[in-house]
Amino acid sequence: MPLSRLLLPAVVLLAGLPMLGGCTTFELSNPFASTAAPPPPPPPQPPSVHAEEIVGSWGLAAYHRDQDRARTQAAARSQCGKPYVIEASASGGVMMLGHDNPQVQEMTLKGSVQGKTYVGPGADPAGIDDREVLSFDGKTLILKWVDPEVAGRYGNMVLVRCEPPKTHTASARKRAADAPPQ
């Protein structure tokens, strides 16, 4: 076999190596190749409940089983003699008790990209110390702890808005009407 016939494949291979390198370079610098970063996540939605809507006095109770919800709402209503008070904070949030801490702390109401609303410290929704708002109709607020361990201990919180104290009862109005003018 002639030597030229043996060298031909080696020469072709050596001559083609720069072209193969060029192909790789072309791939990396190809303006038509898709190298864009993934789009950023959508921004969080605003909360469905605002701080000023939950400021006030509430009767508080909790339940673990859904079938106990109605009974627990009645129990919460009966706690208005010793109300759980939610106050407004200076930064636009609310002042509430957290779990396992006797000190009132500042909480923020925050929306999530899933459309859920959370109450808790910090700005990020669904944090480990947050409560998810399960429902709110202006008079009854039901919250569930995000942390499963805390939720297991405390259950779902039911807050029922306490009626403001009545300043004049019907009998007091009648006595005032029957009293002689002064």
N, C-alpha and C positions, 0 to 999 in steps of 0.2 A: 504494500500500500504506500503510495507516495506520501511524503512528509507534508506537502501542502494540503492534502485531504485530511490529515489528522489535525492540522493547525486551524483549519477553517472554522470549526465550531468554537474553538477558544477565542479566535479573533472576533467572531460575531458576538459572543458573550461579552467580551471586554468592550466592544464598541457600543453595545446596548446598555451597559450599566449607567452611563451618564443620563441616558433617556429615562431610565427607570427612576432615577433620582429626581429628574425634572417632573415626572408625573406626581411624585409625592409632594414636591414643592408646589405644583399647580393645585393639588388638592387642598393644601393648607392656605393658599392665598387666593383661592377661587372666589371671586365676588358673588357667584351664584350659589355657593354652598350655604346651607343654613347653619349659622353659628350664633344666632341671636340668643340672648339669655331668656329664660322663661319669663312670662309676664308677671308683674308683682301681684300678690294676692289682692282681692278687692278690699276696699276700705271697710272698717266696721260700720255697722248701721247704728243710727242713734237709738238710745234705749226707748222702750215703749212706755216706761214709767219715769217720771221726773221727780227730783228731790222734793220740790214743793208739794207734790201730790201725796207724799207719805209722811210729811211732818205732822206731828200731833200725838194724841194719846190713843193707845191701842190695848185691847184685851189680848192676851197671848196664851196660846196652848199649842200642843204638838201631837201629831199622830204618826204611826208607822204603817198602818194598813189603810188602804183607800176606803174600805167600808166604814172606817171610824171618822171620816172627814166631817160629816154633818154633825155628829155628836161633839166633835172637837170644836167646831165653830160655835156651838152653843156654850161649851165650856169656856172658850176664849171671851165670849160676850160677858160671861159672869165675872171675869177678872177685871173689869173696868173700875172696880173699887180700888184696885192696886195697879194702875195702868203702866204699861211699858211705853215709855216716852221716847219718841224720835224727834230730835231737834235739828234745825238747819245748821250747817257748818259755815264758817266764814268763806270757804272756797267754792261754795255752791253745791256741796254734797250734803250728807246727813251725818249726824252723830248717833252711833248705835253701839250696842255691845257686840263683840265678836264671840267666838267660841273659846271656852276655857280661859277667859280673861275677864276679871271683874271691872276693868276700866273701859269707859266709853271711848270709842275711837272713831276717827273720821272714815266714812265710807263714801264710795263713788257709785253712781248708777251708770252702767256702761252697757252698750249694745255690742253684739258680736256679728260676724259675717254670716252666721247662720240665722240671724234675726232674733236671737234670744236676748234677754235682759238679765244682767247680774248686778248684785249689790255686794260691795266688798272694798277692802283697802287696795290702793294702787290703781293704775290706769288700765292694765290688761284684763280683758274679760275672761271669765272661767278660771280664775286663779284658785289655788288650793284652799284659800280662806274665804272664797266668795260663796254667795247663795244665789241660786237661779230663781228668778221670778216665774213661778208656775202659772199663777193667775193673779189678776188685780182688776177689781170692778169699781174702785173708789171707796168701797166700804170694807172689803175683805181682801187681804193680801196673803198669798200662800207662797212660801219660800222653801227651797230645798238646798241643803248644803252640797257643794260640789265634791268635797272630799268624802269618799264613801265611808271611811271610818267615822268621821264626825256625823255624817248623815245617819249612820247606824245607831249612834248614841242618842242623838237629839231628834231624829225624825224630821218630818215636814213641819215647818213653823206656820201656824195660822194666826194672823193678826186681824182682829175685828175692830174697826174704828169705834171708839167710845163716843157716845152722845155728849155734847157739851152739857154741863149742868144747867138745869132749868132754873131761871131766876125767880119766876113767879108761877106757883101752882094755881090751879083753879080755885082752891079754897082760900089762898092768900089774896087772889084778885077779888073774891067775893067779900072778904073781910075789909079790904081796902075800899070797896065800893059802898059797903054798909056803914063804914065809920063816919062820924060827924065831921063836917069840914072844919079845918083848923084855921 
